Amino acid sequence: MEGESLRRSPHPALRAYVDPYIGYRHRAPVPGRHRGMPSDRLTVVIAFDEPIDLAWHGHEETRGRYWGLASGLHSVPVDIRHDGRQHGLQLGLTPLGCRALLGVPAAALARTLVSLDDLLHLPAYDELVTATWDERFAVLDRAPALVVALVASALVLFGVGAYSAMTLVGDWRRSGAQMVGIGLGAALLGYVISSALGAVAA
């Protein structure tokens, strides 16, 4: 089988959530089957050219075709069928990254294959399809960075507001929610400004 496989680490701020990024494009003269082995990461796959066709090994009833896929921690290999072409992006999520980026605990995805459409909207998919590998990795760095920043900001600011209310005076829930609103507004404004500056610099 001919092709290419590129492995990259995300921005350092994201590595507690996702690592690595893997880009792959393979071509074989005939259709075939590839076996994916278990790992210590939850897996997200974004397919190009054609959907990824796979099932848990020995469990044909789980077979499905996905343009975007999330699979949880598991001890059984997956059988991946192809018509001679395999092209896509694969992300390895930590349990913390699963909660932050997909919005569900890692346990909820254990031994499952789930369409990414049910968990995460990919507004940049069209951009990914036509991009170079370097551009694709850059898009991945931008998309999770916003989610992680917002989640982290919300948790920290809610905690600050709640602690202030409990140690001083007032309703801790209302105070925490107010801090979240203020913080998220500031985070979004900062993201918009930094994105605009990045676009100008580019």
N, C-alpha and C positions, 0 to 999 in steps of 0.2 A: 504494500500500500504506500502510495506517494502522498506527500503533503507537508504540512507544517504544524508545529505546536509551540506556542509561546507561553511562558510562565512568568507572571509579574506579581510583585507585592504591591498592595495599595498604598495610598498615602499613610505615613506613620500613625496619624490620628485615627485611622480606621482599622488598624491591624488587630485590635482587640475584638473586632466585630466580624471582619472578613479577611481571609488570607488563605490561599492565593487567588489571583485571577488567572485563568487559563484560556487562551484562545486557540482554537484548532480548526484546521481545514484539511481533510484527507480525501483522497480519491482512489478507488480500487477498480480494477477492470470488471469485476462481477459483484453482484449483491453478496452480502455476508452478514456476520453476526459478531459483535464485540461484547466482551464481558467486563462489566464495571465492578470492581471489588469494593468491599466496605472500607470506610475510613473513619477518622475521628472528627470529621466535619460534616455538617449538613450541606447538601449540595443544591445549588441553583444552576439551572441550565437555560440559556437563551439560544434558541436554534435559528439558523439562517438557511435559506434555499429550500429546505423542506422540514417538516416537523420531526422531532426525535421520536422514534418508535421503540418502546421498551416495556419490559415486564420483569417482575422479580423472578429469579431463576427457579424453575420448577413450579411456578404459579402462573400459568398462561392466562388465567382469568383476570389477572391484574394488568394485562397488556393495554397500552394506550398510546396515543400520538399527541405530542405537545409542542407548541411553539415556545412555551415557557414552562418550566417545571421546577418544583421544589420537592426534595426528598429528605426525609429525616434520617437520624442515626439508625443503623440496621446492621445485622450480622449475616445477611444473605446477599449474594451478588445480584446484579441486574444484567439481563440479556438485552443488548441494544442491536436492533436490526437496522440495516441500511441498504440502499439500492446501489451502493458504490460511492456515495457522497456523504460526508459528515462535515458539518460546518457550524460552529457556534462558539459561545462563551460559557465558561463554567466558573462558578464562584464557590469557594469553600467558606461556609458560615460557622462561626462559633455559636454555642448556645446563647450567649449574650447578643450576638448579632442577629440571631433568629428572632428574639424578642423585640429588638430595636428596629429591625428593617422589615420584618414580615408581620409583626404585631401579634405573634402567638408564641407560647413557650415551646422549647425544643421538644418536650414530651408529647405535645399535641401532634407533631409530625413524625414521631417514631414509627419506623417500618411502614411509611405511607409514601405514595406518589401523588402529588397535588398539582393541579394546574396553577401556574403563577398568576393567572388572571383572577383567581379567587383570593389572592393574598396581597398582590402588589401591582399597582398600575405602572406601566413603563411608557411614560410620555415621550421618551427619546428613542423609541424602538426604530422608527424610520431613519433617524440619524445614525443609529448603530449599523443598520443594514448597509448603508452606502459608505461608511467611514473606513479609514485605515485602522490597523490594529492599535497604533498609538492613540488615535482619536477615540477608539472604543474604550480603551483603558481610562482615558481622561474623562469620558462621560460617566463611567462607573464610579470614578473618584468623586465626581460632582454630585451625583444623585444620592448615594448613601450618606454623603457628608451632611447634606441638608437635613435628612431625617434624623441622623444621630445627634446633630447639633440641637435640633428642636426638642427631641426627647430629653436629652441631658439638661438643656436649659430649663425645660418645664419642671423636671424633677427637683433640680437644685433650687430654683426660685420658689416653687411651692413649699419646699422644706424651710426656706428662709422665712417666708411669710407666715407659715404655720407656727414656727418656733417663736417668732416675734409676738404673735398673738397670744400664745400660751404663756409666755413669760412676762408679758406686759398686760394688755387688755384687749378684748374684742373677740369676735368669732374667728377661730383659726381657719375654718374652711373658706370663709369669705376672704380673709386676708391672703391665704395661700393662692386662691383663684385670681385675686387681683394681681399678685406678683407674677403669676403665670402669664396673664394678659399683657402686662407691661414687658416682661422678658421676651415673649414670643414676638411682640411687635418690634422690639429692638433687634432681635435676631434676624427677623425677616428683612428689616430695613438694611441691616449690615450685609446680609447675603446679596440683596439687590444691588447695593452700592459696590460690593466687591466684585460681583459678576460683571457689572457695567465697566468697572475699571479694568477687569481682565480682558473684556472684549476690546476696549480701546487700546490696551497694551498690545493685544494680538494684531 
